Amino acid sequence: MPELGTATHHLTIPDSLEKTYVVFDCLLKAETAKAGHAIQCPECSVVPSNYPHNTSFEQWAAFKIETYCEAPQQVANETLEVLGKEAPWREVTDLWSWDGKEATVHYFLSGVPTGLGPWFCFQAFCEADVVDTYRPIFREIWQSLTWNGEMPADPEGPATDMLATLPGGDEEPSVELELPPFAPPAQGPGIARFDDREVSLSLDHCAAVIPEAFHELSLNLRLKPEEARAFHEDVVSEFASEDSFGFRFTFSGIHEDGVPTGEFSFEEGKSKDSRARFWLDGWEYSFEFTGKLVLRDGWFGVLGFLEKPYDDHHRFRIEAYLKMDLASLDWSHYRFLSLQETNGAAPEQVRFLQVSEPGPLPDQLFSFKNLRELSLHPSYPHGRSEEQQAPTELDPRIGELSELAVFSLSNRAVAELPPSIGKLLKLQRVSVVGADLEATPTELWQLPALESLCLSHNKLASIPDDIQLPSLRYLALEKNSLSTLPTSLLKAPNLKRLLLEDNPWNSLDQGFLDIEDLRLEQADRMRLFDYSYPGANGSGVVEWDDSVFKLTADVELQKEFEKKVLSCGHGKYLTPLMACARKSVKFTLAEEDDYSQLGRTRFGGMPDLPESLDYPFYDSDGSPCAYEFVAQLNCQELAPFQDYLPRSGILYFFIDHQESFGPKVLYFDGPSSALISGSKFDPEQYPLFDEYTDRTEPHRVNIEKSWSLPSDYAGYCNGYYFPKEAQIFLEHDDLLHDMTEELVDSESHRRHEINGHVFTQHEGPELQAAMAKRGQPEEWITLLKVASIGGFCWWDAGDLFYVIHKSDLKKGDFSNVYCGMESS
């Protein structure tokens, strides 16, 4: 029989529990890998515990039973001899259910004190029909426990995680770490010590600067990685080099008469003070810092401990100092977070300023003639102070700040902006949010350099008619009282993004629909605009038969579905389920494709293209990039499974890259003899947008017809999923979700699919397509969903989807397909 052990304890494991492993260096687990169990295979575990001495076994056992069992029944209460001591032995039974299955489970609990405070915990379970087999096995394992007299300093694992919630148990006292005092060396550029052992600074890579791009004090403190590795081999990552091993910091709110000054505390890598941020570079990834960072008298100090959580064996005292070159700090790049912080700074150095003080702007502010960015944000992020409740006038002297390029104001009541703002000819970005703004001067709408204007969350009922904004790219007007917009806004030649949600619109010119990124509720789009779909390339639409997309299109599949619904006890919901069910085509991955058969359905790899179709490329900033091949569908293979795709030919699916998901869908209807095998395409001749993107291996698939049900997760915006007969699913939360778990294969989301319902957290694929290309969402179908399987991984294991208008599909025109992606 094998033995399983750690540095503190060992167990002898019978051969019937063939899976054994150590977790967190202290938790020993054993289980069987044999199939045949309704819920879960038998399993047991032993872990050393650091529960307080006054936490009794009875309290621990009661907690475990309450946590894991719903209606437990105790069936045994006795003692065993373990480590020469009496160990209580408890057995309870409970009914477990999982994935539509049920089983009575026998739960075993025991514990033995060590006599030194800590003790060992045992827990195991098996299903009732094998309890006579596994009870003696579990006892044998528990009674085989040997212990060398030592305990981990802070053992991890499930038992330790529950310590704080044990009934009657005292909270584990926190360990106070004594920090060294701030005591920089009398001379020299700096010093670093690990547990009082000196480690050299890599001075060529140490620096304190204020980068122009970030407006904060940036500090690099670099150490010699080889010296740190010699001190302890587990400290340094194998990839660390002198310029990438040490610490990075950024600080704000630290200007004091030209000297960085402040003190910031960190606990396990985190600080409650957002003005300081801290990164470890080149260390073994699990280390965290507890201590303080000090800026004082031209010195920067790191004082504290580097440690791995729950691991006292990897805790190192760190003390490091760096002398800052104050003369090199360019405070004109720094963002001052208050007027008080500008004290001691030359007025010409103040170019970036945030003012949080309420009330009128002080005279001091207007002495900063080089001011480039001015932010008026209160210290009350979730509301206004009493001083900020009543609307105030914005000082017209703001027009004297001729260098101003960015002006922002939020949560500060301002009834209107002064016309003098029109003097700021260099102004590029303006944001006035949550200010109760009721009017804007015409001068604001005639600024020649203005690129971004945000006026959200105000009380605007109108904007001026005379708009001359040649540089405007972004305009946000959400949450106001606007009923219309002047058509002169459409003359802004560079306007790409327009946010209009949450306004009581009465009318909008049709031209606003042509703006590249128009944010407006779908209901308002349909009401205010002619939203009819113009057809691919404006070619118009033809009639189509909606019934072919529904589950009712297949009598045999419909009967199978009805039988499933009835067998699950959901017969009374059959009608609403049928109303929203689709007949889909699902693809299950088969073996890797060897390109031996031209033109068959394939996902990944390279396509079998005819000579008449060039491999598609697009221009990326002057460089040619190949589209990324996703799939080819052989329409003749798919013909028996659906009635809306072409009956012959091949559909090819591409995207430009995994940032924009620009689609390219090509169709070829010709003999397979005209095809060139995908194996003939040299990938190096077809460079992708991201050179590090791995091309997926080609896979064949098995094809089957199935049914698909929608998710009610985002039903509030995807009402088109639920026709009148299915409205009940929107009225009762989780009703459809609970049924879907029984009616739909749990692995269906991990398959490629045609005409399926794709889960999204917000707008569904068809609604996204309608919003981007017009028409009603019901007029679009998901032409293909590609899951993150078979080498594909769309961001965080999401789904890629191609959506087509039913009229274009009827015409066989694939030139206006929409493509999107859903990921967590």
Helices and strands as residue ranges (DSSP letters): E 3-5, E 9-12, E 19-23, E 27-31, E 43-49, H 57-68, E 73-82, E 85-98, E 101-113, E 119-127, G 128-130, H 131-143, E 146-147, H 158-161, G 163-165, E 190-194, E 197-199, G 203-205, E 207-209, E 217-222, H 225-231, G 242-244, E 246-251, E 255-256, E 259-260, E 262-266, E 276-281, E 288-296, E 299-308, E 311-323, G 326-328, G 331-333, E 335-336, G 340-342, G 347-349, E 352-355, G 363-367, E 373-376, G 386-388, G 396-400, E 406-410, G 419-423, E 429-433, G 442-446, E 452-454, E 474-476, G 487-491, E 497-499, G 510-514, E 517-519, H 522-528, G 536-538, G 546-549, G 551-553, H 555-567, G 571-573, H 574-580, E 582-592, E 602-603, E 609-610, E 617-620, E 623-626, E 628-634, H 635-638, G 639-641, E 650-655, E 663-668, G 672-674, E 675-676, G 678-680, G 683-685, E 699-708, G 719-721, G 724-726, H 728-731, H 735-743, G 748-750, E 752-754, H 765-773, G 777-779, E 780-786, E 799-805, H 806-811, E 818-822
